[in-house]
């Protein structure tokens, strides 16, 4: 959006309320979402020049409603039915929604019939207020490709005839997990971009955190919502220290911890501590507890690595996956030595989900370097560098390999 940050933040904050008001009154999720996007773009252009309206939400709902009714009137096949709807002018009930529909929209965008990629794209578009071009840039795909993905997702939502309401109680827990996983994926892609010239996409981490805050506001007693928000805050707290002036990657152990954001750390620690004390244990809480141990330690050597190992053991029981084992292996190496970490890592070599992933080779290289096997470490660093599509990660891995090549002892 071609506007200043304050206006952009406001637009994205109220976009779900505007879309929710239209869908609740008119139906037609896909048409309502397009109309809201047009209203957001109109605001981005007009407000900086003409000033912000006294009631931004009402302004957006009015403009979006007019765009929607114009679109519905143009559909000749449904003219009679849509003309009846189109005669409804936005009223007070519409302009001042009685409820926050953010969570309902998130459930709709994360419908189980949609692929994870489609859930992410539709969430960013419909709930985040990002344009298709912005989402395409974030994931480094052509705008036309992203437009098709979003269009197919909206068509699928329409075909399933999903009502605009929270899912039944029996389905709500599973659907909430899908929502949290989608927000987690968005944050992770922003924190460590899977491809391209930049290590981080701050727009995505900011959007994922904002949406997770919204869910936490609506579900303050859910421990996993609190855990995910805490994890994001504790991870985001390190952002300024993760890169060099040239954009190069700085690993956790080498970061200047004085540059970490103490306010985010304090907020994250408070959130996860409260959730662990009073709610059912879940994987996001465990990941946040591990992040808190890292963030509160004065240095890598001062980290309570034994506690980190114990938390990873618990996490592997609660939510086993290869990335957890990968991180667990590093913690084990810090407590029991690199060979113990390598032994745990060996269990992943036949796991098709990660056997060819660059991070497996990168972690193995790190542990081999710790063990003093610089020849094998160098080979694994080079393999990892070839397999990553992130330029900052590739440069870092190549530099590690080169440093071992220059080491007379290797």
PyMOL commands that set and color helices and strands:
alter all, ss='L'
color gray80, all
select helices_A, chain A and resi 5-26+29-50+56-73+76-86+92-95+102-109+116-127+132-138+143-160+169-191+202-218+223-236+239-241+252-254+257-259+262-278+283-296+305-318+322-336+338-348+358-371+374-387+391-405
alter helices_A, ss='H'
color red, helices_A
select strands_A, chain A and resi 195-196+389-390
alter strands_A, ss='S'
color yellow, strands_A
deselect
rebuild
show_as cartoon
